[in-house]
Amino acid sequence: GGTLTIQTRALPAAQVRALGYDILPVADYTTLIVSDTGTGIPPEVLPKIFEPFFTTKEVGKGTGLGLSTVYGIVKQSGGYIFADSKPGQGSSFTLYLPVHTASTAPAPARLAAPRSSVKPAEMWGTGTILLVEDEDMVRAVAERALTRQGYTVLTAENGEVALQILDKTERPDLLISDVVMPLMDGPTMVRHAREKYPDLPIIFMSGYAEEQLRRSIDLDRVAFLPKPFSVQQLAEAARDVLANR
């Protein structure tokens, strides 16, 4: 039981200045406030609620990714989120999303020159990449993009299949993996892969906030590619990691 309240309101810069939040820049925001009259969050738990994979639920009843997902979306939108809770008095989450005001009228549309089909020499790649992604569409698009850049691409739909491929093939030059997957998550799979290939370069693809992931994933020599990403960003990330081997 209880009451869930969802509110939105405009928050002009003058009111933001009056709040005196050190980490909230003075600007115009639209705020979204979600509050409840539930049991509240214990003080020792509150600082951890946005961490990926942190959960107070029983095994199998929660992934610990709900609030981490919210945090990632808010940060990618240039916003801020604050949580306030007292045991027995409910919880309140306030999202501050910056207001965008167009300063000038959009320029008249002009026909763009056709793009050259020639790939820049510095973007062309060589080597073998193991791509691990449980979403069929994302995996297919990423595989096609990397293949067109010159890489040999091996694909796996989850961590267990990826480890089977590593056992049967030669060492790849790079492993690109999603973080959250069924059966075995990306970090767990990478830890097993590093037992065989300690210096294997890794790129994690994720829609969660990078700074939160870095704190929760205790692996070195790891790069992050935020979702959603473009074909160009994927190619650049692979090139940069392989260039720094």
C-alpha positions as CSV (number, residue, x, y, z in Angstrom):
1,G,0.0,0.0,0.0
2,G,0.9,3.6,0.1
3,T,0.9,6.5,-2.3
4,L,3.2,7.1,-5.3
5,T,3.4,10.7,-6.5
6,I,4.8,11.9,-9.8
7,Q,5.3,15.7,-10.3
8,T,6.8,17.9,-12.9
9,R,7.6,21.6,-12.6
10,A,9.8,24.3,-14.1
11,L,12.7,25.4,-12.0
12,P,14.2,28.8,-13.2
13,A,17.9,29.6,-12.6
14,A,17.1,32.0,-9.8
15,Q,15.5,29.2,-7.8
16,V,18.4,26.9,-8.5
17,R,20.8,29.6,-7.2
18,A,18.7,29.8,-4.0
19,L,19.0,26.0,-3.5
20,G,22.7,26.3,-3.1
21,Y,23.6,22.9,-4.5
22,D,27.4,22.8,-5.1
23,I,27.1,20.2,-7.9
24,L,24.1,21.6,-9.6
25,P,25.1,24.3,-12.1
26,V,22.9,27.4,-12.2
27,A,20.6,27.1,-15.2
28,D,16.9,26.6,-16.1
29,Y,15.7,23.1,-15.5
30,T,12.6,21.0,-15.8
31,T,12.3,18.8,-12.8
32,L,10.7,15.4,-12.4
33,I,9.9,14.3,-8.8
34,V,8.9,10.8,-7.9
35,S,8.1,10.2,-4.3
36,D,6.4,7.5,-2.2
37,T,5.2,6.9,1.3
38,G,6.9,3.5,1.6
39,T,9.3,2.1,4.2
40,G,12.3,4.3,3.1
41,I,15.9,3.5,2.4
42,P,18.4,2.8,5.3
43,P,21.1,5.5,5.5
44,E,23.9,2.9,5.0
45,V,22.2,1.8,1.7
46,L,21.3,5.2,0.3
47,P,24.9,6.1,-1.0
48,K,25.0,2.8,-3.0
49,I,21.6,2.8,-4.8
50,F,22.9,4.0,-8.2
51,E,25.8,1.5,-8.4
52,P,25.4,-1.1,-11.1
53,F,24.6,-4.6,-9.7
54,F,23.9,-3.4,-6.2
55,T,20.7,-4.8,-4.9
56,T,19.1,-5.6,-1.5
57,K,16.8,-8.2,-3.0
58,E,17.2,-11.9,-2.8
59,V,19.2,-13.8,-5.5
60,G,17.1,-14.1,-8.6
61,K,14.7,-11.3,-7.7
62,G,16.7,-8.2,-8.8
63,T,19.6,-7.3,-11.0
64,G,20.6,-4.1,-9.3
65,L,20.4,-2.2,-12.6
66,G,17.1,-0.3,-12.3
67,L,18.4,2.9,-10.7
68,S,21.8,2.5,-12.5
69,T,19.8,2.7,-15.8
70,V,18.0,5.8,-14.6
71,Y,21.3,7.4,-13.6
72,G,22.8,6.7,-16.9
73,I,19.9,8.1,-18.9
74,V,19.9,11.3,-16.8
75,K,23.6,11.8,-17.1
76,Q,23.5,11.2,-20.9
77,S,20.9,13.9,-21.1
78,G,23.1,16.4,-19.2
79,G,20.9,16.2,-16.1
80,Y,21.3,15.5,-12.4
81,I,19.4,13.2,-10.0
82,F,19.2,13.4,-6.2
83,A,17.6,10.9,-3.8
84,D,16.3,11.7,-0.3
85,S,14.9,9.1,2.1
86,K,14.2,8.5,5.7
87,P,13.4,5.1,7.1
88,G,9.6,4.8,7.7
89,Q,8.9,8.1,5.9
90,G,9.3,7.1,2.3
91,S,11.7,8.2,-0.5
92,S,11.9,11.0,-3.0
93,F,13.9,11.1,-6.3
94,T,14.3,14.5,-8.0
95,L,15.6,14.7,-11.6
96,Y,16.9,18.0,-13.0
97,L,16.8,18.1,-16.8
98,P,18.4,21.2,-18.5
99,V,16.0,23.3,-20.6
100,H,17.2,23.9,-24.1
101,T,16.2,27.2,-25.8
102,A,16.9,27.6,-29.5
103,S,18.8,30.9,-29.9
104,T,18.3,31.3,-33.6
105,A,16.0,30.1,-36.3
106,P,17.3,26.9,-38.1
107,A,19.1,27.6,-41.3
108,P,17.4,26.7,-44.5
109,A,18.0,23.1,-45.6
110,R,20.6,22.7,-48.3
111,L,21.4,19.7,-50.4
112,A,24.5,18.0,-49.0
113,A,27.3,16.8,-51.2
114,P,27.3,13.0,-51.6
115,R,29.5,11.3,-49.2
116,S,32.6,9.6,-50.5
117,S,32.6,5.8,-50.2
118,V,36.3,5.8,-49.7
119,K,37.2,5.0,-46.1
120,P,40.0,7.1,-44.5
121,A,43.2,5.2,-44.3
122,E,43.5,5.8,-40.6
123,M,40.2,4.1,-39.9
124,W,41.0,0.9,-41.8
125,G,41.7,-2.0,-39.4
126,T,43.3,-5.4,-39.4
127,G,43.1,-8.2,-36.9
128,T,40.5,-10.4,-35.3
129,I,37.7,-9.1,-32.9
130,L,35.5,-11.3,-30.7
131,L,32.1,-9.5,-30.4
132,V,29.8,-10.6,-27.6
133,E,26.3,-9.1,-27.6
134,D,23.0,-10.8,-26.7
135,E,20.8,-8.4,-28.8
136,D,20.6,-9.9,-32.3
137,M,20.1,-6.5,-34.1
138,V,23.0,-4.8,-32.2
139,R,25.3,-7.7,-32.8
140,A,24.5,-7.9,-36.5
141,V,25.0,-4.2,-37.1
142,A,28.2,-4.1,-35.1
143,E,29.6,-7.2,-36.9
144,R,28.8,-5.7,-40.3
145,A,30.4,-2.3,-39.3
146,L,33.6,-3.9,-38.0
147,T,33.9,-6.3,-41.0
148,R,33.6,-3.3,-43.4
149,Q,36.5,-1.7,-41.5
150,G,38.7,-4.7,-42.4
151,Y,38.5,-6.7,-39.2
152,T,37.8,-10.4,-39.0
153,V,34.9,-10.7,-36.6
154,L,33.8,-13.6,-34.5
155,T,30.5,-13.3,-32.7
156,A,28.8,-14.8,-29.6
157,E,25.4,-14.2,-28.2
158,N,26.5,-14.6,-24.5
159,G,29.5,-15.0,-22.3
160,E,29.4,-18.8,-22.2
161,V,29.5,-19.0,-26.0
162,A,32.3,-16.5,-26.1
163,L,34.5,-18.6,-23.7
164,Q,33.8,-21.6,-25.9
165,I,35.0,-19.7,-29.0
166,L,38.2,-18.6,-27.1
167,D,38.9,-22.3,-26.3
168,K,38.6,-23.4,-29.9
169,T,40.3,-20.5,-31.8
170,E,43.5,-18.5,-31.6
171,R,43.8,-15.4,-29.4
172,P,41.7,-12.5,-30.8
173,D,43.3,-9.1,-31.0
174,L,40.4,-7.4,-29.2
175,L,37.3,-8.5,-27.3
176,I,34.2,-6.2,-27.5
177,S,31.4,-7.2,-25.1
178,D,28.1,-6.0,-23.7
179,V,28.1,-5.6,-19.9
180,V,24.7,-7.1,-19.0
181,M,23.8,-10.4,-20.7
182,P,21.9,-13.6,-19.8
183,L,23.6,-16.6,-18.3
184,M,26.9,-14.8,-17.8
185,D,27.6,-11.1,-17.6
186,G,30.4,-9.3,-19.5
187,P,32.7,-8.7,-16.5
188,T,32.5,-12.3,-15.4
189,M,33.2,-13.6,-18.9
190,V,36.2,-11.2,-19.3
191,R,37.7,-12.4,-16.0
192,H,37.7,-16.0,-17.3
193,A,39.1,-14.8,-20.7
194,R,41.9,-13.0,-18.9
195,E,42.9,-16.2,-17.2
196,K,44.0,-17.5,-20.6
197,Y,44.9,-14.2,-22.2
198,P,46.0,-11.7,-19.4
199,D,46.8,-8.9,-21.8
200,L,43.6,-9.2,-24.0
201,P,42.3,-5.7,-24.7
202,I,38.6,-5.2,-23.8
203,I,35.9,-2.7,-24.8
204,F,32.7,-2.8,-22.8
205,M,29.5,-1.6,-24.5
206,S,26.9,-0.3,-22.1
207,G,24.1,2.2,-21.6
208,Y,25.1,2.7,-18.0
209,A,27.1,5.6,-16.8
210,E,30.9,5.0,-17.3
211,E,32.0,6.4,-14.0
212,Q,29.6,4.0,-12.1
213,L,30.8,1.0,-14.2
214,R,34.5,1.8,-13.6
215,R,33.9,1.8,-9.8
216,S,32.0,-1.6,-10.0
217,I,34.2,-3.4,-12.5
218,D,37.6,-4.3,-11.0
219,L,39.4,-4.9,-14.3
220,D,42.3,-3.0,-15.8
221,R,43.0,-2.2,-19.5
222,V,39.3,-1.8,-20.2
223,A,37.7,0.9,-22.4
224,F,34.0,1.8,-22.5
225,L,31.7,2.6,-25.4
226,P,28.4,4.2,-24.3
227,K,25.2,3.0,-25.9
228,P,23.7,4.1,-28.2
229,F,26.8,4.5,-30.5
230,S,27.2,5.2,-34.2
231,V,29.1,2.9,-36.6
232,Q,31.8,5.6,-36.7
233,Q,32.2,5.7,-32.9
234,L,32.5,1.9,-32.8
235,A,35.2,1.9,-35.5
236,E,37.1,4.7,-33.7
237,A,36.9,2.9,-30.3
238,A,38.3,-0.3,-31.9
239,R,41.1,1.6,-33.7
240,D,42.1,3.5,-30.5
241,V,42.3,0.4,-28.3
242,L,44.3,-1.6,-30.9
243,A,46.6,1.3,-31.5
244,N,47.5,1.5,-27.8
245,R,48.3,-2.2,-27.4
